């Protein structure tokens, strides 16, 4: 999962945002990357458990 988390920082905006949030919390790059890998594993497990396909949820937008 670590190896899949690294390239996802370049290709997935949600992964990039999660990594940036962890870095803002004071975690180092490696710790933030491991947290991202763990999150990706949790999503994969939920997909297997529920027999569902991955659905990227759109980012919530503020209503003006």
C-alpha positions in Angstrom: 0.0 0.0 0.0 3.0 2.3 0.6 4.1 1.8 -3.0 0.6 2.7 -4.3 0.3 5.8 -2.0 3.4 7.4 -3.3 2.3 7.9 -6.9 -1.2 8.7 -5.8 0.1 12.0 -4.5 0.6 13.1 -8.1 -2.5 11.7 -9.7 -5.2 11.9 -7.1 -6.4 15.3 -5.7 -8.0 13.6 -2.7 -4.8 11.8 -1.7 -2.8 15.0 -2.2 -5.3 16.9 0.1 -5.1 14.1 2.8 -1.3 14.2 2.7 -1.3 18.0 2.9 -3.7 17.9 5.9 -1.5 15.4 7.7 1.6 17.5 7.0 -0.3 20.6 8.4 -1.0 18.5 11.6 2.8 18.4 12.1 3.5 14.9 10.7 6.6 14.3 8.5 6.3 13.2 4.9 6.9 9.5 5.8 4.3 9.5 8.6 1.8 11.3 6.3 2.5 8.8 3.5 2.0 5.9 5.9 -1.3 7.4 7.1 -2.4 7.7 3.4 -1.5 4.1 2.8 -3.5 3.0 5.8 -6.5 5.0 4.6 -6.2 3.4 1.1 -6.2 0.0 2.8 -9.3 0.8 4.8 -11.1 1.9 1.6 -10.0 -1.3 -0.2 -11.2 -3.5 2.7 -14.6 -1.7 2.8 -15.0 -2.3 -1.0 -14.2 -6.0 -0.5 -16.5 -6.3 2.5 -19.4 -4.6 0.8 -18.8 -6.0 -2.7 -18.8 -2.4 -4.1 -16.9 -0.6 -6.7 -14.8 2.5 -5.9 -16.8 5.7 -6.1 -14.8 8.9 -5.8 -16.9 11.4 -3.9 -16.8 14.9 -5.2 -15.4 17.5 -2.9 -18.0 19.5 -0.9 -18.4 23.0 -2.2 -19.4 25.9 -0.1 -22.8 27.4 -0.9 -22.6 31.2 -1.2 
